[in-house]
Amino acid sequence: MEISDAPGFEHPTLVKRWGDGPALLHGDDAVKLDARGARGRYVRVTSEHLYRRQDGSFCFALGELQVLSDGRNRALGAAVTARDSVENTSGWAMKGLTDGNAAGIPEDKDEFAAVLLRKTFAVARPVSRATLSVCGLGYCISEVNGQRVGDAELDPGFTVFNRRVLYVTHDVTKQVRKGENVLSLTLGGGWFDLATPDLFGFEQAVWNAPPRALVRLKLEFADGTSQVVASDESWESGTGPIQFQCVRGGETVDLARPVRWRPAQVVQAPTGKLQAQAHPPIKRYSEVPAVALTEPQPGVYQFKLAENIAGWPRLRVKGVSGQKITLRCAEDFTPHGGISRNLNSHTYGRYQTDEFVLADDRSQLLEPHFTYHGFQHVRVEGLRQKPRLEDLVGVRVHTVPEPAGSFECSDPLLNRIHAMCVRTYLDNLHGIPTDCPQREKAAWMLDGYVASTIGMWNFRSDQVYAKWVRDMGDAQASDGSVPSIVPTPG
């Protein structure tokens, strides 16, 4: 956004260069930009980051522009020109841009909230074995009596969902008890229901639908009898603290938001074949410490990790009820806080941003659930006091295949190069081999082929590639051709 005394903007004053974030690309919020005393008669807004519409065209939707000075809107009724404009009658037009009325769009605040499911059931006899099988799309976290089941993250794996969906099975014998039990699921959209638009159109994939789950808990008793708890209309569903989640965009978590329960709905299952997941899961692999902490702008704190990683940040904070804390992740930032080297160029809208609203003044750890970022730097806003360097760590999250061996030689440089290659390979392995963990997160065929030798020499990765080959078959067209990206949105 620029201000100038001349309509040609020969010598403009830059008011704000905006890199990314949820507010400016979502029409439900107004963005206030401080002009810091700049003077001029003309205001120019230039967008280089466009939104992809359902018809495939690109646009920048601007509903209202106001210039406030001494409590008055100086732009009220001002003339508007544009290089290109699509006029309509709902306020998103040049003639409505300075009419003083912000153009609104209907908003479903729970559209991309995590979906909660739960079932209460009774156990009357001693349990000898309890087996839980779950297909939770896109991602699922299961709990039995408040205890998390397994240690997998971002599970189950990403597939061509209209051809194949995966389920996982866990032994939960130790978590089931005599008497009343509660089985609960938290579902994220993952790649099944992507919130943020991207270049490839994954948000419009042929399988796209709200999160859903198929559940079967088999209880085997000591007397030889059994009982099955399965997903049906007797379950409850709802939404809670996770108000927004997107594998590309990040998460918004309001820790004070209560859960709203209602009867669950039985919905249509995906058309894909149901199959047990055989490839190794995504897990927390390690933690990477922060090695530098700066304050590039007042109240904005930037952490630098010891390594570039794929995963998410975890921040220890102590604040007050209602305090909002925002973490923005990037491999690097520009001095003004934008994403360096255009590494968000294929994502249109919210990018690698996690938001948390505190419920109380207790010390707590903040981290997301259904997203992952490629990053080395984290910008933190909303803190009321300067953090300590050790308050933030990076959590590396990726597929964890079994090692096939190790390498070490007498040359430290070669050892570093090998470790770097292995780390890079793992940072690009999230059920599928990807080209990058930040900008695209896509399984390009050539990129995966080039990196496959690293994976096969260093890890027992046979199931990783067997799964990917099945994905290729599922994505194959009737003429035999295979897309450049697998899975592909169709």
Salt bridges, closest charged atoms under 4 A:
GLU2 OE1 - ARG44 NE 2.97
ASP20 OD2 - ARG328 NH2 3.39
ASP70 OD2 - ARG74 NH2 3.68
ASP110 OD1 - ARG257 NH2 2.64
ASP151 OD1 - LYS283 NZ 3.56
GLU153 OE1 - ARG148 NH2 3.09
GLU153 OE2 - ARG284 NE 2.87
ASP198 OD2 - ARG248 NE 2.97
ASP223 OD2 - ARG125 NE 3.25
GLU236 OE1 - ARG118 NE 2.65
GLU251 OE1 - HIS369 ND1 2.97
GLU287 OE2 - ARG314 NH1 2.91
GLU307 OE1 - ARG423 NE 3.60
GLU331 OE1 - ARG341 NH2 3.52
ASP332 OD1 - HIS377 NE2 3.85
ASP354 OD2 - HIS373 NE2 2.89
GLU355 OE2 - LYS324 NZ 3.46
GLU355 OE1 - ARG350 NH1 3.53
ASP360 OD2 - ARG362 NE 3.03
GLU367 OE1 - ARG284 NH1 3.02
GLU390 OE2 - ARG388 NH1 3.77
ASP391 OD1 - ARG388 NH2 2.83
GLU402 OE2 - ARG460 NE 3.53
ASP427 OD1 - ARG396 NH2 3.16
GLU440 OE2 - HIS346 NE2 3.15
GLU440 OE2 - ARG439 NH1 3.45
ASP471 OD2 - LYS467 NZ 2.64
ASP474 OD2 - ARG164 NE 2.74
